[in-house]
Amino acid sequence: MSGPPHPGTPTADRSRWTVLAVLCASLLLVAVDATVLHVAVPAVSEELRPSGVELLWIVDSYPLVCAALLILFGTLGDRVGRRRVLLLGYACFGVASALAAYAPGPEILVLARALQGVGGAMIMPATLSILRHVFPDRRERALAIGIWSAVAAVGAAMGPLVGGVLLEHFWWGSVFLVNIPLMAVCLPVGAALLPESTGDRSGPWDVAGALLAAVGLFSAILAVKRSGGGDMFTPGTAFAAGLGVALLALFVRRQRTRPDSLIDLSAFARPAFGTSVGCIVLTVLALVGLALVAAQYLQLVLGLSPLETGLRLLPLSVAAIAAGLAGSWLLHRLGPRVMVATGFGLTAVAVLLLTPLGATDRPVLMALGFVLLGFGLETTLFASYESMLGDVPVAEAGGAAAIGETAYQFGGGIGIALLGSVMNAVYASGMRDVAGVERADAEEAGRSLGGAHTVAARLGGERGEALQEAAREAFVRGMHVTLLVSALMLVVGAVAALRLPRALVRCTARPAEEGRTLLPSPVTHR
């Protein structure tokens, strides 16, 4: 295994920080792409006319695939080289972005988003593993991780703005084309400057275990999505659910019996670790779908432009950045239990504060709710990650980081599926019978709010106006129900956080193994 440059020399110092710049540039792209599509959903709906389930897949396939493959590609990098996997991720992400930009239909766009998830799964763990390699000094590494996290927060904040600016002047596919120039630069620069490194190759790589987890997660999510689309009791849904449960059970059994397991399942039995992971999943599950609902509400109910929508969502990301900067100070003074419970409480209050929103624009109330939402969300995630990592032995720090990343991505995929399903069900029920509109037109409009606008434009006159008004009312009703469901999940999270330890416990020694990721990012960039 090649070693990092010897610290202290001018050349080594310059090369390390240059490497950090390259890695942060690629992370910025992944972070922007995680949120840039939110403001483009109405435009995609109008152009490609996907069904409600297809629209969920367009948004959800990226985090789902990324979550399923994080462990696989993280451990693959340890075996064949992290730079090699990272460069392959750059290429995959660039090709997938081009395919997404010119997708002729929703099926191709779903496939392209899934390929982006493959590229993201290669990029995310490799960046932190390479940082671990090139920054052997603990203080420098902490600074590098801090910069890495800040870039991720900036990327999350920039996503809606970048999407809004592009949609003001170009078609919806331009939100994906912006990825290609940066990938074209990162690929040759990374090949020339990034050092190659591997982990401990003495143990076998559990490919079968990683594949079991990936396919099991896919099958479980597919069953949830089919249920949300109205196919809850069909043979296909039952088969997907059974397959997912069976494969995940086999994965758990395999990890318990293998001495070189991918993850240490016994850690979940400890209250601090298991509760922290549960809080991460529950937080993201309750809230990740709200950004998608908010983007559609702002554009299709209030009639704001994509750029105005991005600006309205900006307070959420800015508040999350502020919470991340204050996270360490708060954690040392409050402790994990109080900080996580307080974060859940703040986000629940924020969600309830947003429930009075309706067909009339209330920008001050909305901005206040988004600020509380971003600050509370980041407070909860920061303390949960720190508590999780502080509870594991030194040798298991890399595995804990992989679990944290997977929990975040898994929670995001489930959250969009569940909350999106609730939203679609309430909206569709409100569109079944619209006065003066034929049943076939009402059913077509009931697939999505964007589809309702298309049908209304085709009908025109009083019938079109009646259909648009009914669609807006049904969407607002569905949004209110979705907000209440999210608030209930957050209250459950606050109660669960009482199992966390009062005081902060840290593992100060380095991980025994160099492989895998060092720390998961506590910012909302996924």
C-alpha positions in Angstrom: 0.0 0.0 0.0 1.4 3.4 -1.0 1.8 5.8 1.8 0.9 9.5 2.0 3.4 12.2 1.4 5.5 12.9 4.5 3.8 15.8 6.4 5.7 19.0 7.0 7.4 19.4 3.6 6.1 22.2 1.3 5.5 19.9 -1.6 3.5 17.5 0.6 1.5 20.3 2.1 0.6 21.7 -1.3 -0.3 18.3 -2.7 -2.5 17.5 0.3 -4.6 20.6 0.0 -4.8 20.3 -3.7 -6.2 16.8 -3.2 -8.7 18.2 -0.8 -9.8 20.8 -3.4 -10.3 18.1 -6.0 -12.3 15.9 -3.6 -14.4 18.8 -2.5 -15.2 19.8 -6.0 -16.6 16.3 -6.7 -18.5 16.3 -3.5 -20.0 19.7 -4.3 -21.4 18.2 -7.5 -22.9 15.2 -5.7 -24.4 17.5 -3.0 -25.9 19.9 -5.6 -27.4 17.0 -7.6 -29.1 15.7 -4.5 -31.3 18.8 -4.3 -31.2 20.4 -7.7 -34.1 18.2 -9.1 -36.6 19.4 -6.4 -37.3 22.6 -8.3 -37.4 20.9 -11.6 -40.1 18.3 -10.7 -43.0 20.4 -12.0 -41.2 21.0 -15.3 -40.3 17.3 -15.6 -44.0 16.4 -14.9 -45.2 18.7 -17.6 -42.8 17.6 -20.2 -42.6 13.8 -19.6 -46.0 13.3 -17.9 -44.9 10.6 -15.5 -47.4 8.8 -13.2 -47.3 9.5 -9.5 -45.2 6.3 -8.9 -42.8 7.1 -11.8 -42.3 10.6 -10.4 -41.4 9.1 -7.0 -38.9 6.8 -8.8 -37.4 9.8 -10.7 -36.6 11.5 -7.4 -36.0 8.4 -5.3 -33.9 6.1 -7.5 -30.8 8.2 -7.0 -30.6 8.0 -3.1 -31.9 4.5 -3.1 -29.3 3.1 -5.4 -26.6 5.1 -3.6 -27.7 3.7 -0.3 -27.8 0.2 -1.5 -24.3 0.3 -3.0 -22.3 2.3 -0.4 -21.0 -0.7 1.5 -20.2 -2.6 -1.7 -18.2 0.2 -3.3 -16.6 1.3 0.0 -15.2 -2.1 0.5 -14.3 -2.5 -3.2 -12.2 0.6 -2.9 -10.3 -1.0 0.0 -9.5 -4.0 -2.3 -8.8 -2.6 -5.7 -7.8 1.0 -4.9 -9.9 4.0 -3.8 -8.7 6.4 -6.5 -9.6 3.8 -9.1 -13.2 3.5 -7.8 -13.4 7.3 -7.4 -12.4 7.9 -11.1 -14.8 5.3 -12.2 -17.5 7.1 -10.2 -16.7 10.3 -11.9 -17.1 8.7 -15.4 -20.3 6.9 -14.4 -21.8 10.1 -12.9 -20.9 12.1 -16.0 -22.4 9.6 -18.5 -25.5 9.2 -16.4 -26.0 13.0 -16.2 -25.9 13.3 -20.0 -28.4 10.4 -20.3 -30.7 12.1 -17.8 -30.5 15.5 -19.5 -31.8 14.1 -22.8 -34.1 11.4 -21.4 -37.1 11.0 -23.9 -39.4 9.5 -21.3 -39.8 8.8 -17.5 -38.4 5.3 -17.8 -35.1 6.5 -19.2 -34.9 9.3 -16.6 -35.4 6.7 -13.8 -32.6 4.6 -15.3 -30.3 7.6 -15.6 -31.0 8.7 -12.0 -30.2 5.1 -10.9 -26.8 5.3 -12.7 -26.1 8.6 -11.0 -26.7 6.8 -7.7 -24.1 4.2 -8.8 -21.6 7.0 -9.4 -22.5 8.7 -6.2 -22.0 5.5 -4.2 -18.5 5.3 -5.7 -17.6 8.9 -5.0 -18.9 9.4 -1.5 -17.0 6.8 0.5 -13.9 7.2 -1.7 -13.5 10.9 -0.9 -13.3 10.4 2.8 -11.1 7.3 2.5 -8.6 9.3 0.4 -8.7 12.2 2.9 -7.9 9.7 5.7 -4.9 8.6 3.6 -3.5 12.0 2.7 -4.0 13.7 6.0 -2.3 11.4 8.6 -2.0 14.2 11.1 -5.2 14.3 13.3 -5.5 18.1 13.5 -5.1 18.6 9.8 -7.5 15.8 9.1 -10.1 17.4 11.4 -9.7 20.6 9.5 -10.0 18.8 6.1 -13.1 17.0 7.2 -14.6 20.3 8.4 -14.0 21.9 5.0 -15.4 18.8 3.3 -18.6 19.1 5.4 -18.9 22.8 4.8 -18.7 22.2 1.0 -21.4 19.6 1.3 -23.7 22.1 3.1 -23.0 24.8 0.5 -23.8 22.3 -2.2 -27.2 21.5 -0.6 -28.0 25.2 -0.4 -26.9 25.8 -4.0 -29.0 23.0 -5.5 -32.4 24.7 -5.6 -30.7 28.0 -6.7 -28.8 26.4 -9.5 -31.9 24.6 -10.6 -34.0 27.7 -10.5 -31.5 29.8 -12.5 -31.1 27.1 -15.2 -34.9 26.6 -15.5 -35.4 30.3 -15.9 -33.4 30.2 -19.2 -33.3 26.5 -20.3 -35.2 23.3 -20.3 -35.5 20.9 -17.4 -32.6 18.7 -18.6 -30.1 21.6 -18.0 -30.1 20.8 -14.3 -28.2 17.6 -15.2 -26.0 19.0 -17.9 -24.3 21.3 -15.4 -22.6 18.1 -14.0 -20.7 17.2 -17.1 -18.1 20.1 -17.3 -17.1 19.6 -13.7 -16.8 15.8 -14.1 -14.8 16.4 -17.3 -12.3 18.4 -15.2 -12.3 16.2 -12.1 -11.5 13.0 -14.1 -8.1 14.0 -15.6 -7.1 16.2 -12.6 -8.0 13.4 -10.2 -6.1 10.8 -12.3 -3.0 13.1 -12.2 -3.1 14.3 -8.6 -4.9 11.8 -6.4 -2.8 9.2 -4.7 -3.8 5.5 -4.9 -4.3 3.6 -1.6 -5.9 0.4 -0.4 -6.9 -1.1 2.9 -6.0 -4.3 4.5 -6.2 -7.0 1.9 -5.6 -9.9 4.2 -9.3 -10.8 4.7 -11.7 -11.8 2.0 -14.1 -9.3 0.5 -17.6 -10.4 1.3 -19.1 -9.7 -2.1 -22.1 -12.0 -1.5 -23.0 -10.1 1.7 -22.9 -6.7 -0.1 -25.0 -8.0 -2.9 -27.5 -9.5 -0.4 -27.9 -6.2 1.3 -28.2 -4.3 -2.0 -30.8 -6.5 -3.6 -32.7 -6.9 -0.3 -33.0 -3.1 0.2 -34.1 -2.7 -3.4 -36.8 -5.4 -3.0 -38.1 -3.9 0.3 -38.3 -0.4 -1.2 -40.0 -1.7 -4.3 -42.7 -3.3 -2.2 -43.2 0.1 -0.4 -43.5 1.9 -3.7 -45.9 -0.5 -5.2 -48.1 -0.2 -2.0 -48.0 3.6 -2.3 -49.1 3.3 -5.9 -52.3 1.4 -5.1 -50.8 -2.1 -5.6 -50.6 -3.1 -1.9 -52.3 -6.5 -2.2 -51.1 -7.6 -5.6 -48.9 -10.7 -6.1 -46.0 -8.5 -7.3 -45.9 -6.5 -4.1 -46.1 -9.6 -2.0 -43.2 -11.2 -3.9 -41.1 -8.0 -3.6 -41.8 -7.7 0.1 -41.1 -11.4 0.8 -37.9 -11.3 -1.3 -36.6 -8.2 0.5 -37.3 -9.6 4.0 -35.7 -13.0 3.1 -32.6 -11.4 1.6 -32.1 -9.0 4.5 -32.5 -11.8 6.9 -29.9 -13.8 5.1 -27.6 -10.8 5.2 -28.0 -10.5 8.9 -27.4 -14.2 9.5 -24.3 -14.0 7.2 -22.9 -11.0 9.1 -23.3 -12.7 12.4 -21.5 -15.9 11.4 -18.6 -14.5 9.4 -15.4 -13.4 11.3 -14.8 -10.8 8.5 -18.3 -9.3 8.4 -19.0 -6.0 6.6 -20.7 -4.5 9.6 -20.8 -5.4 13.3 -24.4 -6.1 14.1 -23.8 -6.5 17.8 -23.3 -2.7 18.0 -27.0 -2.2 17.4 -27.8 -3.8 20.7 -26.1 -1.0 22.5 -28.6 1.9 23.3 -26.3 4.7 22.2 -25.4 3.2 18.8 -28.7 1.6 17.9 -30.8 4.6 19.0 -28.6 7.0 17.1 -28.9 5.0 13.9 -32.7 4.9 14.4 -32.8 8.6 15.0 -30.9 9.2 11.7 -33.3 7.1 9.7 -36.4 8.5 11.4 -35.3 12.1 10.9 -34.7 11.7 7.2 -37.7 9.5 6.7 -40.0 12.2 8.2 -38.5 15.2 6.4 -36.8 14.4 3.1 -40.1 14.2 1.2 -41.1 17.6 2.5 -38.7 19.4 0.2 -40.2 17.7 -2.8 -43.7 18.7 -1.6 -42.6 22.2 -0.9 -41.1 22.7 -4.3 -44.4 21.6 -6.0 -46.5 23.7 -3.6 -44.4 26.9 -4.3 -44.5 26.5 -8.1 -47.9 24.9 -8.8 -50.0 26.2 -6.0 -48.5 29.7 -5.4 -47.3 30.1 -9.0 -43.7 31.0 -8.2 -40.9 30.7 -10.8 -38.2 28.0 -10.3 -35.7 30.7 -9.3 -38.2 32.2 -6.7 -38.8 28.6 -5.5 -35.1 28.1 -5.0 -34.8 31.4 -3.0 -37.7 30.4 -0.8 -36.1 27.1 0.1 -32.7 28.8 0.8 -33.4 29.6 4.5 -33.7 25.8 5.2 -30.2 25.1 3.9 -28.6 28.3 5.5 -30.1 27.3 8.9 -28.7 23.8 8.5 -25.2 25.3 7.8 -25.5 27.4 10.9 -26.5 24.4 13.0 -23.6 22.5 11.7 -21.2 25.2 12.6 -22.6 25.4 16.1 -23.0 21.7 16.5 -19.8 20.9 18.3 -20.4 23.7 20.8 -23.9 22.6 21.5 -23.1 18.9 21.8 -20.4 19.5 24.5 -22.9 21.6 26.5 -26.1 19.7 26.1 -25.0 16.2 25.5 -26.4 13.7 23.0 -29.7 13.0 24.7 -30.8 16.6 25.2 -29.5 17.8 21.8 -31.2 15.1 19.7 -34.5 15.4 21.6 -34.3 19.2 21.2 -33.6 18.9 17.5 -36.6 16.6 17.1 -38.7 19.1 19.1 -37.6 22.1 17.0 -38.4 20.3 13.7 -41.8 19.1 14.9 -42.6 22.7 15.9 -41.4 23.8 12.5 -43.6 21.3 10.6 -46.7 22.2 12.7 -45.9 25.9 12.0 -46.1 25.2 8.3 -49.6 23.5 8.4 -51.5 26.8 8.1 -50.0 27.3 4.6 -52.7 27.2 1.9 -53.5 28.8 -1.5 -52.5 32.3 -0.2 -48.8 33.1 0.0 -47.5 33.6 3.5 -43.7 34.2 3.0 -42.8 35.3 6.5 -44.5 32.2 8.1 -42.8 30.0 5.5 -39.4 31.5 6.0 -39.7 31.1 9.8 -40.8 27.5 9.4 -37.9 26.7 7.1 -35.3 28.2 9.4 -36.6 26.2 12.4 -36.8 23.1 10.1 -33.2 23.4 8.9 -31.7 24.2 12.3 -33.6 21.4 14.1 -32.9 18.8 11.4 -29.2 19.5 11.4 -29.0 19.6 15.2 -30.6 16.1 15.4 -28.4 14.6 12.7 -25.1 16.1 14.0 -25.7 14.8 17.6 -26.9 11.4 16.3 -23.8 10.9 14.2 -21.5 12.0 17.0 -23.2 9.7 19.5 -23.1 6.8 17.1 -19.3 7.2 16.4 -18.5 7.8 20.0 -20.1 4.6 21.1 -18.1 2.2 18.8 -14.6 0.8 19.6 -11.7 2.3 17.7 -11.4 -0.7 15.3 -15.1 -0.3 14.2 -15.1 3.4 13.4 -15.0 2.8 9.6 -17.9 0.4 9.8 -19.9 2.9 11.9 -19.4 5.6 9.3 -20.7 3.3 6.5 -23.7 2.4 8.6 -24.4 6.2 9.2 -24.2 7.0 5.5 -26.4 4.0 4.6 -28.9 4.9 7.3 -29.2 8.4 5.9 -29.7 7.3 2.3 -32.1 4.5 3.3 -34.2 6.9 5.4 -34.3 9.3 2.5 -35.5 6.6 0.1 -38.2 5.3 2.4 -39.2 8.8 3.4 -39.9 9.9 -0.2 -41.8 6.7 -0.9 -43.9 6.8 2.3 -44.6 10.5 2.4 -45.1 10.7 -1.3 -47.5 7.8 -1.1 -49.5 9.6 1.6 -49.5 12.8 -0.5 -50.6 11.0 -3.7 -53.3 9.0 -1.9 -54.9 12.1 -0.3 -54.5 14.2 -3.5 -56.0 11.4 -5.7 -59.0 11.0 -3.4 -59.8 14.7 -3.7 -59.8 14.5 -7.5 -62.1 11.6 -8.0 -65.2 13.7 -8.5 -64.9 17.2 -9.9 -68.0 19.1 -10.7 -68.4 19.7 -14.5 -65.4 17.5 -15.4 -65.6 14.1 -17.0 -64.4 11.2 -14.8 -61.5 10.2 -17.2 -60.1 13.8 -17.2 -60.4 13.9 -13.4 -58.6 10.6 -13.0 -55.8 11.8 -15.3 -55.5 15.0 -13.3 -55.5 13.0 -10.1 -52.1 11.4 -10.9 -50.1 14.6 -10.1 -50.6 18.3 -9.7 -48.5 18.9 -12.8 -50.7 16.6 -14.7 -53.8 18.5 -13.5 -52.4 21.7 -14.9 -51.9 20.0 -18.3 -55.4 18.6 -18.4 -56.9 22.0 -17.3 -55.0 23.7 -20.1 -56.4 21.2 -22.6 -60.0 21.6 -21.4 -59.9 25.4 -21.1 -62.8 27.6 -20.0 -64.8 27.1 -16.9 -64.1 23.4 -16.8 -60.3 24.0 -16.8 -60.6 26.6 -14.1 -62.7 24.3 -12.0 -60.2 21.4 -12.4 -57.3 23.7 -11.4 -59.0 24.9 -8.4 -60.0 21.4 -7.3 -56.4 20.2 -7.9 -54.9 23.1 -5.7 -57.4 22.3 -2.9 -56.6 18.6 -3.1 -52.9 19.2 -3.1 -53.0 21.6 -0.1 -55.1 19.0 1.8 -52.6 16.3 1.0 -49.7 18.6 2.1 -51.4 19.2 5.4 -51.8 15.4 6.1 -48.2 14.8 5.1 -47.0 17.5 7.5 -49.0 16.0 10.3 -47.6 12.5 9.6 -44.1 14.0 9.6 -44.7 15.8 12.9 -45.9 12.5 14.5 -42.7 10.7 13.4 -40.6 13.5 14.9 -42.4 13.2 18.2 -41.7 9.5 18.2 -38.0 10.4 17.5 -37.9 12.8 20.5 -39.2 10.0 22.8 -36.7 7.5 21.3 -33.9 10.0 21.9 -34.4 9.6 25.7 -32.4 6.3 25.4 -29.3 8.1 24.4 -26.6 8.8 27.0 -26.6 12.2 28.7 -22.8 12.8 28.4 -20.7 12.8 25.3 -18.3 9.8 25.0 -15.6 9.9 22.3 -13.2 7.4 20.9 -9.9 9.3 20.7 -7.7 6.7 19.1 -7.4 6.2 15.4 -9.2 3.3 13.6 -7.0 0.2 13.5 -7.8 -0.1 9.8 -7.1 2.5 7.2 -9.9 1.4 4.9 -13.5 2.7 4.5 -14.7 6.1 5.5 -13.6 8.0 8.6 -16.6 10.1 9.4 -20.0 10.6 7.9 -20.9 14.2 7.1 -23.4 15.8 9.5 -24.8 18.1 6.9 -27.9 17.7 4.8 -26.4 17.2 1.4 -27.7 13.8 0.5 
